[in-house]
Amino acid sequence: MTPEEYERWMIRDCARCGRRASKSAEWSDGPICRTCYERAMRVRGSCPRCGTDRLLPGRDTDGTPICRDCASIARDFFCDRCGFEGLLLGGRLCERCTLSDTLSRLLDNGTGHVAPPLQPLVTILLEMDQPKSRLIWLRNPNVVRLLHGLAAGGIPLTHDGLHQETPWRTVAHLRDLLMDSGVLPRVDRQLMLYQRWLTERLGVIEDPEHCRLLQHFATWHQMRRLRSKAEKGPLGRSQTGQAKQEITQAGTFLSWLADRGRPLEHCQQADVDAWHTEKLATRRPAQTFLPDAPPHPATPSHQPGPSATAPAPPTRHSPADPQ
């Protein structure tokens, strides 16, 4: 078909919205564009003419929605599988039946059936309203890859298994669905997002010893604290935001200390004093990581205080002694 033929045979002024576009149907009130066609497939209720409760795609003379029979629309809109009257997709199947087939294909474990552990996920997706949004979501290549991996066993069906996958927003949404369906145990969402951030943050640190120290600090101090709070109620963004600041400033402190030619185990009180003096604005976020940092930048020489040359003993929060 040439462009001229397509324009002559298919392009019309829509009888409902007035827009000039490709027609999807020719009903009693005139040509209907694709947008108005799909909108008509969402209108349900009691037909004002026959009183039947069903799909109301047609329009009477004053624009009131009416059923297909009363509007003299020759085509029917009943799903060939379940009999539901609504928008039909490929194979004359409704959106929900199409969604069921799509999930069965994506979650096939190689036996021609949905992987049994993921059957609750299929159930909850089919029970949700607006199956069209689910179908659009399943077109995402990352979602397809994740579902294939979970069904075939390439991705462990655990929080730790999903923790290694990207992109994090897609993984977070899929994890929420898996928890809502009971496939995975429920875990605080902000805590999981923080773990994802921590993995990415540690992954860009070049010094392996710095990475080890920060991992130690996060595991033995931050995660214990956050998990304890999560047991009492959902975490807020401010709580995980504070933890991110602590890790960021702890990494900055380690780099700063390395520039002074000292590893953390040789950190002296003079180093801590110098850090507080130079980095006054970031003192609070780094406080939980610094070993026995004093409240003031320095101790006057005429007052008793820790030696400027003796290493400060690590506190219970120090990564030097996580126990």
C-alpha positions in Angstrom: 0.0 0.0 0.0 1.4 3.3 -1.0 1.4 6.4 1.3 -1.2 7.9 -0.9 -3.5 4.9 -0.7 -3.1 4.7 3.1 -4.0 8.3 3.4 -7.0 7.9 1.2 -8.4 4.7 2.8 -7.2 4.8 6.4 -6.8 8.5 7.6 -10.1 10.0 8.8 -11.3 12.7 11.1 -12.3 10.9 14.3 -16.0 11.2 15.0 -15.4 11.5 18.8 -12.2 13.6 19.3 -12.1 15.3 15.9 -8.4 14.5 15.5 -7.2 13.4 12.0 -5.6 10.0 12.4 -5.6 6.4 11.3 -9.0 4.9 12.1 -9.3 1.8 14.2 -13.0 1.2 13.7 -16.0 2.4 11.7 -19.0 2.5 14.1 -22.5 3.9 13.9 -21.3 7.4 14.9 -18.4 7.4 12.4 -14.7 6.6 12.1 -12.9 6.0 15.5 -9.2 6.7 16.1 -7.1 4.3 18.1 -7.1 6.5 21.2 -10.9 6.8 21.3 -11.2 3.1 20.5 -9.2 2.0 23.5 -10.9 4.6 25.7 -14.3 3.1 24.6 -13.1 -0.3 25.6 -12.7 0.9 29.2 -16.3 2.1 29.6 -18.5 -0.3 31.5 -21.9 0.1 33.2 -25.6 -0.3 32.7 -26.8 0.4 29.2 -29.4 3.2 29.4 -31.4 1.6 26.5 -31.5 -2.1 27.4 -30.5 -2.0 31.0 -27.8 -4.7 30.6 -24.6 -4.3 32.7 -21.7 -4.7 30.2 -19.2 -3.0 28.0 -20.5 0.3 26.6 -18.4 1.2 23.5 -21.1 2.9 21.5 -22.7 6.3 21.6 -26.3 7.4 21.2 -27.2 10.7 19.5 -26.5 12.8 22.6 -23.1 11.1 23.3 -24.3 8.8 26.1 -22.4 5.5 26.2 -24.5 2.5 25.1 -23.8 -1.2 24.5 -22.7 -2.8 21.3 -26.1 -4.2 20.4 -27.9 -1.0 21.0 -25.2 0.9 19.0 -25.6 -1.6 16.1 -21.8 -2.4 16.2 -21.4 -5.6 14.2 -18.1 -6.7 15.8 -18.2 -8.4 19.2 -15.6 -7.9 21.9 -15.8 -11.2 23.8 -12.5 -13.0 24.6 -12.3 -16.3 22.8 -10.9 -18.0 25.9 -12.6 -16.6 29.0 -15.6 -14.8 27.4 -14.8 -11.4 29.0 -16.1 -8.5 27.0 -13.4 -5.8 26.6 -10.4 -4.8 24.6 -9.1 -7.7 22.5 -5.4 -8.2 21.7 -3.7 -10.8 19.5 -5.6 -14.0 18.9 -8.9 -12.3 20.1 -7.8 -12.7 23.7 -8.5 -10.1 26.4 -5.7 -8.3 28.3 -5.8 -10.6 31.3 -5.5 -13.8 29.2 -2.7 -12.2 27.2 -1.0 -11.3 30.5 -1.4 -14.9 31.7 0.2 -16.3 28.5 3.1 -13.7 28.7 3.9 -14.6 32.3 3.8 -18.3 31.5 6.3 -17.8 28.7 8.6 -15.6 30.8 8.6 -17.7 33.9 8.9 -21.1 32.2 11.5 -23.1 34.0 12.3 -25.3 30.9 9.5 -27.8 31.5 6.8 -25.8 29.7 5.3 -24.6 33.0 5.8 -21.7 35.4 8.5 -22.4 38.0 6.5 -23.5 41.1 8.2 -21.0 43.5 7.1 -18.2 41.2 3.4 -19.2 40.9 2.3 -16.8 43.7 3.9 -14.0 41.7 1.7 -14.9 38.6 -1.4 -15.0 40.8 -0.9 -11.6 42.3 -0.1 -10.0 38.9 -3.3 -11.5 37.4 -5.4 -10.3 40.3 -4.2 -6.7 39.9 -6.3 -4.0 38.2 -5.3 -2.6 34.8 -3.5 -5.6 33.2 -2.4 -3.3 30.4 0.1 -1.6 32.7 1.5 -5.1 33.6 1.9 -5.9 29.9 3.8 -2.7 29.3 6.0 -3.5 32.3 6.8 -6.9 30.9 8.1 -5.4 27.7 11.0 -4.0 29.5 14.1 -5.9 28.5 15.5 -5.8 32.0 12.3 -7.2 33.5 12.4 -10.0 30.8 16.0 -10.8 31.8 15.3 -10.9 35.5 12.2 -13.1 35.2 14.0 -15.5 32.9 16.9 -15.7 35.3 14.7 -16.3 38.3 12.7 -19.0 36.6 15.7 -20.8 35.1 17.8 -20.5 38.4 20.4 -18.3 36.9 19.5 -15.6 39.5 19.0 -17.0 43.1 15.5 -16.4 44.3 16.7 -14.6 47.4 17.2 -11.1 48.6 21.0 -11.5 48.2 20.5 -12.8 44.7 18.5 -9.8 43.6 20.9 -7.6 45.5 23.5 -8.2 42.8 21.3 -7.3 39.8 20.7 -4.0 38.0 19.2 -1.6 37.3 18.2 -1.0 40.9 14.8 0.6 40.3 13.6 -2.3 38.3 15.0 -4.8 40.8 13.4 -2.8 43.7 9.9 -3.0 42.0 10.3 -6.7 41.3 11.4 -7.3 44.8 8.3 -5.5 46.2 6.1 -7.8 44.0 7.9 -10.9 45.2 7.4 -9.8 48.9 3.8 -8.9 48.3 3.1 -12.3 46.8 4.9 -14.1 49.7 7.7 -15.5 47.4 10.3 -13.6 49.4 10.2 -12.7 53.1 9.4 -9.1 53.8 12.4 -6.8 54.4 12.4 -3.0 55.0 12.5 -1.3 51.6 14.8 1.6 52.7 17.2 -0.9 54.2 17.4 -2.8 50.9 17.9 0.4 49.0 20.7 1.3 51.4 22.4 -2.1 50.8 22.2 -1.5 47.1 23.7 2.0 47.4 26.5 0.6 49.7 27.4 -2.1 47.2 27.7 0.5 44.4 29.7 2.9 46.7 32.2 0.3 47.8 32.6 -0.9 44.2 34.2 2.4 43.1 36.8 2.5 46.0 40.2 1.6 44.6 42.0 0.9 47.8 41.1 -2.6 48.9 42.0 -1.9 52.6 39.7 1.1 52.6 37.0 -0.9 51.1 37.5 -3.6 53.8 37.3 -1.1 56.6 34.2 0.6 55.3 32.5 -2.8 54.8 33.4 -3.7 58.3 32.0 -0.5 59.6 28.8 -0.8 57.7 28.3 -4.5 58.7 29.1 -4.2 62.4 27.8 -0.8 63.2 25.4 0.6 60.6 23.5 -2.5 59.6 23.0 -3.6 63.1 21.7 -0.2 64.1 19.4 0.0 61.0 18.0 -3.5 61.4 17.3 -2.8 65.0 15.3 0.3 64.1 13.5 -1.5 61.2 12.2 -4.1 63.6 10.3 -1.3 65.5 8.9 0.3 62.3 9.6 1.2 58.7 12.8 3.2 58.2 12.7 6.7 56.8 14.9 8.1 54.1 16.5 10.4 56.6 17.8 7.4 58.6 19.5 5.7 55.6 20.6 9.2 54.4 22.5 9.6 57.6 24.1 6.2 57.1 25.2 7.2 53.5 26.8 10.4 54.9 28.7 8.4 57.4 30.1 6.0 54.8 30.9 8.9 52.5 32.7 10.9 55.1 34.5 7.8 56.5 35.9 7.1 53.0 36.9 10.8 52.7 38.7 10.5 56.1 40.6 7.3 55.1 41.8 9.0 51.9 42.8 12.1 53.8 44.7 10.0 56.3 46.4 8.1 53.5 47.6 11.4 52.0 49.2 12.1 55.4 51.1 8.8 55.1 49.2 6.9 57.8 47.0 3.8 57.8 44.0 3.8 60.2 45.8 1.6 62.8 48.5 4.3 63.1 46.1 7.2 63.4 47.1 9.5 66.2 45.3 12.1 68.2 47.0 14.9 66.2 45.6 13.4 63.0 42.1 13.5 64.5 42.6 17.1 65.7 43.8 18.1 62.2 40.8 16.4 60.6 38.3 18.3 62.8 40.1 21.5 62.1 40.2 21.2 58.4 36.8 19.4 57.9 34.6 21.1 60.5 31.4 20.9 58.4 31.7 17.2 58.0 32.7 16.4 61.6 29.3 15.0 62.7 28.8 12.4 59.8 32.3 11.1 60.3 32.1 11.0 64.2 30.8 7.4 64.4 33.7 6.2 62.3 36.6 8.2 63.9 38.4 6.5 66.7 37.8 8.4 70.0 37.5 11.8 68.3 37.4 14.6 70.9 34.5 17.1 70.9 36.9 20.0 70.1 39.6 20.3 67.4 42.5 20.2 69.9 43.3 19.9 73.6 45.2 22.9 75.1 48.7 22.0 76.4 48.1 23.3 79.9 45.1 20.9 80.4 45.3 17.2 80.9 44.3 15.3 77.8 45.3 12.5 75.4 48.9 12.6 74.1 49.3 14.2 70.7 51.6 11.3 69.7 49.9 8.3 71.2 47.3 6.4 69.1 43.8 6.8 70.4 42.2 3.6 71.6 39.4 2.4 69.2 35.9 2.8 70.5 33.2 0.2 70.2 32.2 1.7 66.9 35.7 1.6 65.5 36.2 -0.7 62.5 39.6 -1.7 64.1 37.7 -3.8 66.6 34.2 -4.7 65.3 33.4 -6.9 68.2 
